[in-house]
Amino acid sequence: MKHTLSVLVEDEAGVLTRIAGLFARRGYNIESLAVGPAEQVGVSRITMVVSGDEATIEQLTKQLYKLINVLKVQDITGTPCVERELMLVKVHADSSVRAEVIELIGIFRARIVDISEETLTIEVVGDPGKIVTTIQMLNKFGIKEITRTGKIALVRESGVNTEYLKSLESKL
């Protein structure tokens, strides 16, 4: 199972290297990684997605707390969260299919950030499911290049689980 970990660390040189090394030494792959300043000066938030069962994640959490500069580790997998990812994708879109591509990306509320005779570069922001679906839909036009930021997430203070609400709507 994939788990999303939110880790607060002191903003010091080498912290990310120590965390990555911890995972590498234990043979765990970090599937997604995003790092940036947190709400407090001198603190960064690392959001990572890793595979493992509950016992593995619990052990990794304990190991993370042993590292210098790690302030807080939270497995937010089962917690209602706001999740986002950014993707830039360059798609083959000559004049014969350009209108169709533009119509399609409008559905995903994506936007064109660069254009040439043969390609469109598109920016997509949304939850990871939206990113995957957009890729699937754009594949038929031919994806030339793609880059993704990795997932970022914050716990919902409201406690509202939008995934649960979506599942209820789909049953109606």
Residue pairs with C-beta under 8 A, 6 or more apart in sequence:
1 51
1 52
1 53
1 77
2 31
2 49
2 50
2 51
2 77
3 49
3 50
3 51
3 52
3 57
3 75
3 77
4 47
4 48
4 49
4 75
4 76
4 77
4 81
4 83
4 151
4 153
5 46
5 47
5 48
5 49
5 50
5 57
5 60
5 61
5 64
5 73
5 74
5 75
5 76
6 45
6 46
6 47
6 72
6 73
6 74
6 76
6 153
6 154
6 155
7 19
7 45
7 46
7 47
7 48
7 64
7 70
7 72
7 73
7 74
8 38
8 43
8 44
8 45
8 46
8 70
8 71
8 72
8 73
9 15
9 19
9 43
9 44
9 45
9 46
9 69
9 70
9 71
10 42
10 43
10 44
10 69
10 71
11 37
11 42
11 43
11 44
12 69
15 44
15 67
15 69
15 70
16 35
16 46
18 67
18 68
18 69
19 46
19 64
19 67
19 70
20 30
22 60
22 63
22 64
22 67
23 29
23 30
23 50
23 60
26 60
26 63
28 50
28 51
28 52
28 56
28 60
29 50
29 51
30 48
30 49
30 50
31 48
31 49
31 50
31 51
32 47
32 48
32 49
32 150
32 151
33 46
33 47
33 48
33 49
33 150
34 46
34 47
34 48
34 149
34 150
34 151
34 152
35 44
35 45
35 46
35 47
36 44
36 45
36 152
37 43
37 44
37 45
38 44
38 45
43 71
47 150
47 151
47 152
47 153
48 150
49 150
49 151
50 57
50 60
52 60
57 75
61 73
61 75
64 70
64 73
65 73
74 155
76 153
76 155
79 155
79 156
80 155
80 156
80 158
80 159
80 160
80 161
80 162
80 163
80 164
81 153
81 154
81 155
81 156
82 153
82 154
82 156
83 127
83 128
83 151
83 152
83 153
84 125
84 126
84 127
84 151
84 152
84 153
85 125
85 126
85 127
85 128
85 131
85 148
85 149
85 150
85 151
85 152
86 123
86 124
86 125
86 148
86 149
87 123
87 124
87 125
87 131
87 134
87 135
87 146
87 147
87 148
87 149
88 113
88 121
88 122
88 123
88 124
88 146
88 147
89 121
89 122
89 124
89 134
89 135
89 138
89 143
89 145
89 146
89 147
90 114
90 119
90 120
90 121
90 122
90 143
90 144
90 145
90 146
91 101
91 119
91 120
91 121
91 122
91 138
91 141
91 142
91 143
91 144
92 118
92 119
92 141
92 142
92 143
92 144
93 101
93 118
93 119
93 120
93 141
94 117
94 118
97 141
98 120
100 141
101 120
101 138
101 141
102 112
102 120
104 137
104 138
105 111
105 112
105 120
105 122
105 124
105 134
105 138
108 124
108 126
108 130
108 133
108 134
108 137
109 126
110 122
110 123
110 124
110 125
110 134
111 122
111 123
112 120
112 121
112 122
112 123
113 121
113 122
113 123
114 120
114 121
115 121
119 144
122 138
124 130
124 131
124 134
126 134
128 151
131 148
135 143
135 146
156 162
